[in-house]
Amino acid sequence: MKLLTFDIEEFYHLLDVVVDDDIKQCHTSLYPICDEILSLLAKANVKAIFFFVGETARANPELVRKIVLSGHQIGSHSMRHKLHSEMDDEEFENDLRESLEVLEEICGFPIVYYRAPGFSLTARFLHRYQLLEKCGIKFDFSIFLNGGSHGGINESDLPKKFQSDNFFNIGGVKAYPFVKSKILGLPISLLGGGYFRLFPGTWAIAAARSSNYCVTYFHPRDFDPDQPVIENLGLVRRFRSYVGLRSSFKKLGRLVSAVDWSDPQIIRQN
């Protein structure tokens, strides 16, 4: 199984960074970039899951509807893009419920997919899968297997081995992890974010083709060379946030057309 997924958030939804309101108001390419992504997927006859930050969905309801009408799946990416470590259990549940209410009002059907910002649903928060189930989530994409910048869970901390069925069954929720690709024996996150933009597109294609299972994670800002540069980033974070923006959409096009991607509806049948 090979799934394309996108986290739909604004360019300023960077974690661990305080962004001035003036910057938030000065630019958005969200709709035109998502429109290009939808056209690209339509040409390749590929379906994907789009995880929306609730406040972004509320500000762009027509975009949410267009994605639904294009045959794609919609999931929650929280209400305000806060890490799990920044919320207690009650705050997390309220945040999730608010995002689901926004999305369900726009879409007109229950939302059953979820991804935590920054893959921040770590081992210390595994009990929150009970809250996900309580709120109606059936399929989770929050696990970054064996390490990530803001999250990550070691396989040994999970309730069962990651086997050929492609998911961890945590209570009543099926959790589909992001798994690093291996190039020259080294684990690299080639199918998402900055590493996708940094390394040659042929590497990502090779990684996706050679694996029986993979999940991507992309953001509209990964394809926006005209976005404002947020100044209060460290050198490494700044490089990782803005490297390869002018060539990334062409890379995405080659990746989409070169790989036999699964329809997300398949996971509802497992």
Backbone torsions as a table, in degrees:
resi	resn	phi	psi	omega
1	MET	NA	133.6	-178.4
2	LYS	-134.8	117.5	-172.2
3	LEU	-119.3	133.5	170.9
4	LEU	-91.4	128.7	175.6
5	THR	-136.2	149.8	-179.1
6	PHE	-132.3	136.3	174.4
7	ASP	-98.4	113.7	-173.4
8	ILE	-95.3	105.8	-177.4
9	GLU	-149.4	165.4	-179.6
10	GLU	-79.2	165.9	-177.4
11	PHE	-61.6	-24.8	-176.4
12	TYR	-90.2	1.6	179.2
13	HIS	-80.9	56.6	174.5
14	LEU	-92.3	141.2	-177.6
15	LEU	-81.2	148.8	178.6
16	ASP	64.3	22.8	-179.1
17	VAL	-132.4	132.0	174.5
18	VAL	-93.9	123.0	-175.1
19	VAL	-113.6	131.5	179.1
20	ASP	-64.0	146.1	179.0
21	ASP	-61.0	-30.6	179.8
22	ASP	-60.8	-40.2	179.7
23	ILE	-68.2	-38.2	-179.6
24	LYS	-60.4	-31.1	-175.6
25	GLN	-88.8	-10.6	-166.9
26	CYS	-88.1	-11.7	-172.5
27	HIS	-164.3	141.1	163.4
28	THR	-155.6	131.3	173.8
29	SER	-116.8	18.0	-171.1
30	LEU	-56.6	-52.5	-175.4
31	TYR	-64.8	-51.1	-178.9
32	PRO	-62.4	-35.3	179.1
33	ILE	-69.0	-44.8	177.4
34	CYS	-62.4	-34.8	177.4
35	ASP	-62.5	-42.4	176.7
36	GLU	-63.8	-40.8	178.4
37	ILE	-62.8	-43.6	179.1
38	LEU	-62.4	-40.5	178.3
39	SER	-64.2	-41.7	178.7
40	LEU	-61.5	-45.5	-179.9
41	LEU	-66.4	-37.7	-179.8
42	ALA	-64.7	-41.8	179.5
43	LYS	-62.4	-34.3	-179.3
44	ALA	-90.8	-2.7	-177.8
45	ASN	55.8	48.3	-177.9
46	VAL	-118.3	139.3	176.9
47	LYS	-108.5	154.9	-175.9
48	ALA	-143.9	172.7	171.3
49	ILE	-107.8	131.5	178.5
50	PHE	-112.9	112.7	179.6
51	PHE	-93.7	114.6	-175.6
52	PHE	-98.5	131.7	161.8
53	VAL	-65.0	133.4	-173.2
54	GLY	-58.7	-43.2	-178.8
55	GLU	-68.3	-28.0	175.6
56	THR	-71.7	-41.0	176.7
57	ALA	-63.7	-42.5	-179.4
58	ARG	-62.2	-32.9	179.2
59	ALA	-82.7	-14.5	-175.5
60	ASN	-135.9	56.8	-176.3
61	PRO	-62.7	-32.6	-179.8
62	GLU	-67.3	-32.5	176.6
63	LEU	-66.2	-43.3	177.5
64	VAL	-58.7	-47.1	-178.6
65	ARG	-63.4	-38.8	180.0
66	LYS	-64.1	-39.3	178.2
67	ILE	-64.4	-42.4	178.1
68	VAL	-63.0	-46.3	-179.2
69	LEU	-65.5	-20.5	177.0
70	SER	-83.4	-0.4	173.7
71	GLY	92.3	13.5	-179.0
72	HIS	-95.8	168.7	180.0
73	GLN	-96.9	149.3	-179.9
74	ILE	-116.9	135.3	176.1
75	GLY	-133.1	168.8	177.1
76	SER	-91.8	137.4	173.8
77	HIS	-119.9	36.0	-177.5
78	SER	83.0	175.4	178.4
79	MET	-89.1	-44.4	-173.1
80	ARG	-126.2	16.5	175.4
81	HIS	60.0	48.6	176.7
82	LYS	-103.0	143.0	176.7
83	LEU	-66.3	153.2	176.6
84	HIS	-60.1	-34.4	-179.1
85	SER	-68.4	-13.4	179.7
86	GLU	-93.2	1.3	-177.1
87	MET	-133.4	143.2	168.1
88	ASP	-83.1	179.1	-173.7
89	ASP	-61.0	-41.6	-179.2
90	GLU	-66.1	-41.8	178.6
91	GLU	-64.0	-40.7	178.1
92	PHE	-61.9	-46.8	-178.8
93	GLU	-62.2	-42.2	178.6
94	ASN	-63.9	-41.0	178.6
95	ASP	-62.5	-46.1	179.8
96	LEU	-63.2	-46.8	-178.8
97	ARG	-61.0	-39.9	179.9
98	GLU	-63.9	-42.6	179.3
99	SER	-63.6	-40.1	-179.9
100	LEU	-66.8	-39.3	177.9
101	GLU	-61.7	-43.2	178.7
102	VAL	-62.1	-49.2	-176.4
103	LEU	-67.3	-41.1	-177.5
104	GLU	-69.8	-32.4	175.8
105	GLU	-66.0	-38.1	179.4
106	ILE	-73.1	-45.0	-172.0
107	CYS	-83.3	-33.2	-178.5
108	GLY	83.7	16.2	177.2
109	PHE	-151.1	161.3	-178.6
110	PRO	-64.6	142.8	176.5
111	ILE	-97.9	124.7	-173.6
112	VAL	-119.2	2.5	-179.9
113	TYR	-111.0	145.0	179.4
114	TYR	-145.6	143.0	167.4
115	ARG	-137.4	130.4	178.4
116	ALA	-75.0	141.1	172.8
117	PRO	-55.8	133.4	177.4
118	GLY	65.2	19.2	-175.6
119	PHE	51.0	38.4	-168.7
120	SER	-86.8	8.0	174.4
121	LEU	-82.5	83.5	-174.1
122	THR	-89.3	-177.2	-175.3
123	ALA	-58.0	-34.4	-178.7
124	ARG	-70.4	-12.6	-179.3
125	PHE	-112.3	16.1	-178.2
126	LEU	-60.1	-27.3	178.4
127	HIS	-64.0	-17.6	-179.5
128	ARG	-73.1	-9.8	172.5
129	TYR	-62.6	-27.4	174.8
130	GLN	-64.5	-37.0	178.6
131	LEU	-72.0	-37.3	175.9
132	LEU	-59.1	-47.1	179.7
133	GLU	-63.3	-42.0	179.4
134	LYS	-58.3	-34.0	-178.5
135	CYS	-89.0	1.8	175.2
136	GLY	98.1	5.3	178.0
137	ILE	-76.2	131.3	179.9
138	LYS	-112.7	-25.1	-175.0
139	PHE	-132.3	121.8	-176.1
140	ASP	-114.9	143.1	179.2
141	PHE	-128.5	38.0	-173.1
142	SER	-96.7	-7.7	-173.6
143	ILE	-90.7	123.6	170.3
144	PHE	-102.4	104.0	-169.1
145	LEU	-70.1	124.9	174.4
146	ASN	62.4	41.7	167.7
147	GLY	117.0	140.2	176.6
148	GLY	-166.2	170.9	-174.7
149	SER	-63.6	-45.7	-176.9
150	HIS	-114.4	-2.0	-177.4
151	GLY	-153.8	-147.1	-179.4
152	GLY	113.2	137.6	177.8
153	ILE	-131.4	131.7	173.4
154	ASN	-72.2	142.7	-177.9
155	GLU	-58.1	-31.2	-178.8
156	SER	-67.1	-18.8	179.6
157	ASP	-87.6	-4.4	-176.1
158	LEU	-97.0	159.7	-169.5
159	PRO	-71.2	-14.7	175.9
160	LYS	-158.5	165.9	179.5
161	LYS	-66.9	150.7	174.6
162	PHE	-81.5	107.8	-171.8
163	GLN	-115.5	-161.8	-171.3
164	SER	-69.1	-11.8	179.2
165	ASP	-81.5	-2.3	169.2
166	ASN	74.2	4.4	-179.8
167	PHE	-145.9	161.1	170.1
168	PHE	-98.8	131.6	177.1
169	ASN	-93.9	104.7	-177.2
170	ILE	-112.5	100.7	-172.8
171	GLY	65.1	-126.0	178.2
172	GLY	-99.2	14.5	-177.7
173	VAL	-113.8	133.9	174.1
174	LYS	-92.8	119.6	-176.0
175	ALA	-105.7	117.9	-179.5
176	TYR	-102.3	112.5	-173.0
177	PRO	-84.1	157.5	164.8
178	PHE	-85.7	129.5	-178.0
179	VAL	-119.6	130.3	178.7
180	LYS	-63.7	145.5	175.5
181	SER	-83.8	158.4	177.6
182	LYS	-113.3	123.5	175.5
183	ILE	-125.8	123.4	-176.2
184	LEU	54.5	33.8	178.1
185	GLY	81.7	-1.4	-177.7
186	LEU	-102.8	133.5	177.3
187	PRO	-77.4	120.2	-178.3
188	ILE	-135.8	141.6	-179.6
189	SER	-82.6	69.0	-173.9
190	LEU	-72.3	-19.8	-171.1
191	LEU	-104.2	32.0	176.7
192	GLY	-169.4	145.5	168.7
193	GLY	56.2	-140.2	-172.5
194	GLY	-62.8	-34.8	-178.4
195	TYR	-69.9	-33.5	174.4
196	PHE	-62.2	-41.7	-179.3
197	ARG	-72.4	-30.6	-174.9
198	LEU	-76.6	-45.7	-172.5
199	PHE	-90.5	160.5	-179.7
200	PRO	-57.1	140.6	179.8
201	GLY	-60.7	-28.2	178.2
202	THR	-63.4	-28.8	177.6
203	TRP	-66.6	-44.9	179.5
204	ALA	-63.4	-42.3	178.4
205	ILE	-61.8	-45.4	179.7
206	ALA	-62.3	-41.2	-179.8
207	ALA	-63.8	-45.2	-178.5
208	ALA	-68.4	-39.4	-179.7
209	ARG	-67.0	-37.2	-173.1
210	SER	-82.0	-10.9	-177.2
211	SER	-101.2	144.6	173.5
212	ASN	-80.1	-17.0	-178.3
213	TYR	-142.0	130.5	171.3
214	CYS	-160.0	151.5	176.1
215	VAL	-131.5	134.6	176.8
216	THR	-95.5	165.2	165.6
217	TYR	-145.7	115.0	179.1
218	PHE	-125.6	159.1	178.0
219	HIS	-127.8	152.5	174.6
220	PRO	-54.0	-36.0	-179.1
221	ARG	-66.7	-17.9	176.4
222	ASP	-66.2	-13.7	-175.5
223	PHE	-125.5	23.9	-174.6
224	ASP	-121.5	88.5	-179.4
225	PRO	-70.7	-12.6	-177.1
226	ASP	-99.2	6.1	-179.2
227	GLN	-67.9	149.0	176.1
228	PRO	-63.5	144.1	176.4
229	VAL	-84.6	124.4	177.6
230	ILE	-81.6	122.0	-166.1
231	GLU	-76.2	-33.0	-171.9
232	ASN	-87.7	45.5	175.1
233	LEU	-107.6	145.0	172.5
234	GLY	-66.2	165.8	-175.3
235	LEU	-59.3	-45.2	-178.3
236	VAL	-66.7	-45.0	-179.4
237	ARG	-65.1	-39.2	179.3
238	ARG	-63.8	-44.3	178.4
239	PHE	-61.7	-47.6	-177.3
240	ARG	-65.3	-29.6	-177.7
241	SER	-77.3	-26.7	-170.8
242	TYR	-124.0	-0.4	179.8
243	VAL	-68.6	139.8	169.7
244	GLY	70.3	19.1	-175.6
245	LEU	-68.6	-30.5	-176.2
246	ARG	-76.4	-18.8	-179.4
247	SER	-111.0	-2.9	-169.9
248	SER	-69.2	-35.1	-177.9
249	PHE	-68.8	-37.2	175.5
250	LYS	-63.9	-38.6	176.5
251	LYS	-60.7	-43.9	179.5
252	LEU	-61.0	-42.9	179.2
253	GLY	-59.3	-42.9	178.6
254	ARG	-66.5	-39.7	179.9
255	LEU	-64.9	-43.8	-178.6
256	VAL	-61.8	-43.2	-175.5
257	SER	-80.5	-19.7	-173.3
258	ALA	-92.6	-10.5	-173.2
259	VAL	-121.0	145.7	177.8
260	ASP	-86.5	90.2	-175.4
261	TRP	-80.6	144.6	179.5
262	SER	-82.5	148.9	170.4
263	ASP	-75.3	127.1	-179.2
264	PRO	-56.0	-21.2	178.6
265	GLN	-59.2	-19.6	-177.1
266	ILE	-61.8	-33.0	-176.6
267	ILE	-72.4	-20.7	176.1
268	ARG	-72.8	-16.9	-176.9
269	GLN	-95.1	-10.6	-177.2
270	ASN	-74.2	NA	NA
